[in-house]
Amino acid sequence: MIDLTREFFIQERIPEDLNVDSMLEELGWEMMQLMRGIEVEALDLDTEGGWVRVRVSGADEGAAENLIYRTYGKLKRAEEAKVGESLKGFITDLGEVGYGIYFKAFLGEKDCLYPLYEMRKQLVDNMKLSTRAIANIYGFMNDVSMEINVTKIDEKGIYVSLSPRQVRMIRDMIKMGREILLVVRATPKQVKRALNRTGHYRDVSMVRKSFLSHMLICKRKTQAKGLIPRLGPYLPGAKFSTISQDKFRKLTEVNFLNHSTQ
């Protein structure tokens, strides 16, 4: 029996209501392709609290661990959080509270709060919009993965904002007239297969935010909303949301896209 000597968590989540075994198998094959040329005897994946746990053994297990960390991110515990660090976060319980959005970003039960005042300052130039309105503009939904920065840590918890790079990327695409379709709860292989089957693989650029969270950046004459009924039948477990210039115009009633990122 092989002793799986390295055990660690990565910044990838698989919701427990999905076909976890199937998705872990695909993720495992992806990792094995990544580690070609590295001497690994065994690789095993499972989940705890939705987070992916990796066990690996072999002569090059240390190199394998480092490569996996560089590719997927190292998951830390909440007590290891540091102000200023950037990491991958996953929206959870969207709409449950009116004072902000919660992200899962650390191992354990503690979630990170993206406060409403920070959302307003960073995303809508301090306009007095609700959490729900801002979430609708930016296509936020549960399980979406975004790059976040830790802004404050105190006895009440961990506070975050979106990274300036994350906000800038979205705004730049909108300024260029490019709509974005967010797809969650589908693997890269599943999304690519759906795009091929519908003939839309040339109409979008696929940006992977995590194993189960993707941005499809549409070419100029492609509408994100129009892709949903086409892709939906091939992605039965997926959820979709859109980001478009039209949403910004309707919900903010002003054009703030020319302002610089906070």
C-alpha positions in Angstrom: 0.0 0.0 0.0 1.4 3.4 -1.0 1.9 5.9 1.7 0.5 9.3 0.5 3.1 11.4 2.4 2.2 14.9 1.3 -1.3 16.3 2.3 -2.4 19.9 1.7 -5.4 22.0 0.6 -5.6 24.1 -2.5 -7.7 27.2 -3.4 -10.3 25.2 -5.3 -13.9 24.5 -4.2 -16.4 21.8 -5.3 -19.9 22.3 -3.9 -21.1 19.2 -2.2 -24.4 19.1 -4.1 -22.5 18.4 -7.4 -21.1 15.2 -8.7 -18.0 15.6 -6.6 -16.3 12.2 -7.5 -16.6 13.0 -11.3 -15.2 16.5 -10.9 -12.3 15.3 -8.7 -11.5 12.7 -11.3 -11.3 15.4 -14.0 -9.2 17.7 -11.8 -6.9 14.8 -10.9 -6.3 14.0 -14.6 -5.6 17.7 -15.1 -3.0 17.6 -12.3 -1.4 14.5 -13.7 -1.0 16.2 -17.1 0.5 19.2 -15.3 3.1 16.9 -13.6 4.3 15.1 -16.6 8.0 14.5 -16.2 7.8 14.6 -12.4 8.1 11.3 -10.6 4.8 10.8 -8.7 3.7 7.4 -7.5 0.2 8.3 -6.4 -2.2 11.2 -6.4 -5.5 11.3 -4.5 -8.1 14.1 -4.2 -11.1 14.5 -1.9 -12.9 17.5 -0.3 -13.5 18.8 3.2 -16.0 21.6 3.7 -16.1 22.0 -0.1 -12.3 22.7 -0.3 -10.1 20.3 -2.4 -7.6 18.3 -0.4 -4.6 16.8 -2.3 -2.5 13.8 -1.2 0.6 13.0 -3.2 3.6 10.7 -2.9 6.7 9.8 -4.9 10.3 10.7 -5.4 9.4 14.2 -6.6 6.5 14.8 -4.2 8.0 18.1 -3.0 8.3 19.4 -6.6 4.7 18.2 -7.3 3.4 20.0 -4.2 5.1 23.3 -5.3 3.8 23.0 -8.9 0.2 22.4 -7.7 0.5 25.4 -5.3 1.7 27.6 -8.1 -1.1 26.5 -10.4 -4.1 26.3 -8.1 -3.1 28.4 -5.0 -2.3 27.3 -1.5 -5.2 27.4 0.9 -4.4 29.0 4.2 -6.2 28.9 7.6 -8.0 32.1 8.7 -5.3 32.7 11.4 -2.7 32.8 8.7 -4.4 35.7 6.8 -2.3 38.9 6.3 -3.5 42.3 5.4 -2.5 43.2 1.8 -2.3 39.7 0.4 -4.1 38.7 -2.7 -5.9 35.4 -3.1 -8.8 33.5 -4.7 -12.2 34.0 -3.1 -15.6 32.4 -3.7 -18.8 34.2 -3.2 -21.1 32.5 -0.7 -24.6 33.3 0.7 -25.1 36.2 -1.8 -28.1 38.2 -0.8 -28.3 36.9 2.7 -27.2 40.2 4.2 -27.6 43.8 3.1 -24.3 45.1 4.4 -22.0 43.4 1.9 -21.0 40.1 0.3 -19.3 37.2 1.9 -16.4 35.3 0.3 -14.9 31.9 1.3 -11.1 32.2 1.0 -9.7 30.3 4.0 -9.9 26.8 5.5 -12.5 26.6 8.2 -15.9 28.2 9.0 -14.8 31.8 8.9 -15.9 33.8 5.8 -14.5 37.1 4.6 -16.8 40.2 4.4 -16.7 42.5 1.3 -18.5 45.5 3.0 -21.1 47.5 1.2 -19.2 50.8 1.8 -16.1 49.2 0.2 -18.2 47.9 -2.7 -19.7 51.4 -3.3 -16.3 53.1 -3.2 -14.5 50.5 -5.4 -17.2 49.6 -7.9 -19.8 52.4 -8.3 -17.9 55.6 -7.3 -19.7 55.8 -3.9 -23.2 55.9 -5.4 -25.8 54.8 -2.8 -26.7 51.6 -4.4 -27.7 48.4 -2.5 -25.6 45.3 -2.3 -28.1 43.6 -4.6 -28.0 46.3 -7.2 -24.2 46.3 -7.3 -24.1 42.5 -7.4 -26.5 42.6 -10.4 -24.3 45.1 -12.2 -21.2 43.0 -11.8 -22.9 39.6 -12.3 -22.0 38.4 -8.8 -23.6 35.0 -7.8 -22.8 32.2 -5.5 -19.7 30.2 -6.4 -18.2 32.9 -8.6 -14.4 33.1 -8.1 -12.7 36.5 -7.9 -9.3 37.7 -7.0 -9.6 39.5 -3.6 -7.3 41.5 -1.3 -7.4 41.3 2.5 -7.9 44.9 3.7 -8.4 44.5 7.4 -8.4 41.9 10.2 -9.8 42.5 13.6 -11.6 40.6 16.4 -14.8 40.6 14.3 -13.4 39.0 11.3 -11.5 39.4 8.0 -12.5 42.1 5.5 -11.7 42.1 1.8 -12.2 44.0 -1.4 -11.8 43.0 -5.1 -8.2 43.4 -6.3 -7.7 46.5 -8.5 -6.5 44.1 -11.2 -9.8 42.2 -11.1 -11.9 45.4 -11.3 -9.8 46.9 -14.0 -10.1 43.8 -16.2 -13.9 43.9 -16.0 -14.2 47.7 -16.6 -11.7 47.5 -19.5 -13.8 44.8 -21.2 -17.0 46.8 -20.8 -15.4 50.0 -22.0 -14.3 48.1 -25.1 -17.9 47.0 -25.7 -17.2 43.4 -24.7 -20.0 41.6 -22.7 -19.0 38.9 -20.2 -20.9 35.7 -19.4 -20.0 34.2 -16.0 -20.3 30.4 -15.8 -20.0 28.6 -12.5 -20.4 24.9 -11.4 -19.0 23.6 -14.7 -15.5 22.3 -15.4 -13.2 23.7 -18.1 -13.7 20.6 -20.2 -17.5 20.9 -19.9 -17.5 24.6 -20.9 -15.2 24.0 -23.9 -17.3 21.0 -25.0 -20.5 23.2 -24.8 -18.9 25.9 -26.8 -17.8 23.5 -29.5 -21.2 21.8 -29.7 -23.0 25.1 -30.1 -20.5 26.5 -32.5 -19.7 29.5 -30.2 -16.0 28.7 -29.5 -14.9 31.5 -31.9 -17.3 34.0 -30.4 -15.8 34.2 -26.9 -12.4 34.1 -25.1 -12.5 31.9 -22.1 -10.9 33.1 -18.9 -10.6 30.6 -16.1 -11.0 32.0 -12.6 -11.0 28.6 -10.9 -11.7 25.0 -11.8 -15.5 25.6 -11.6 -15.7 29.4 -12.4 -15.1 31.0 -15.8 -15.5 34.2 -17.6 -16.5 34.1 -21.3 -15.5 37.4 -22.8 -17.7 37.9 -25.9 -16.5 39.4 -29.2 -18.1 42.7 -30.0 -21.3 41.5 -31.8 -21.9 38.6 -29.4 -24.4 39.2 -26.6 -23.7 37.3 -23.3 -27.4 36.9 -22.5 -28.0 35.3 -25.8 -25.5 32.5 -25.1 -27.3 31.2 -22.0 -30.2 29.4 -23.8 -27.6 28.0 -26.3 -25.1 26.7 -23.7 -27.6 25.8 -21.0 -28.7 22.4 -22.4 -25.1 21.3 -22.5 -24.3 22.5 -19.0 -27.3 21.3 -17.0 -25.7 21.8 -13.6 -24.2 25.2 -14.4 -25.4 28.7 -13.4 -25.0 31.9 -15.4 -24.9 35.6 -15.0 -23.9 38.5 -17.3 -21.9 41.7 -17.2 -22.7 44.3 -19.9 -22.5 48.0 -20.6 -26.3 48.1 -20.7 -26.4 47.0 -17.1 -24.1 49.8 -16.0 -26.2 52.4 -17.9 -29.5 51.2 -16.5 -28.7 50.6 -12.9 -26.3 53.5 -12.2 -27.9 56.1 -14.5 -24.4 57.6 -15.0 -21.3 56.6 -16.9 -18.5 56.0 -14.5 -16.5 53.7 -16.7 -14.0 56.4 -17.6 -13.0 56.8 -13.9 -9.9 55.1 -12.7 -10.0 52.0 -10.5 -9.9 52.9 -6.9 
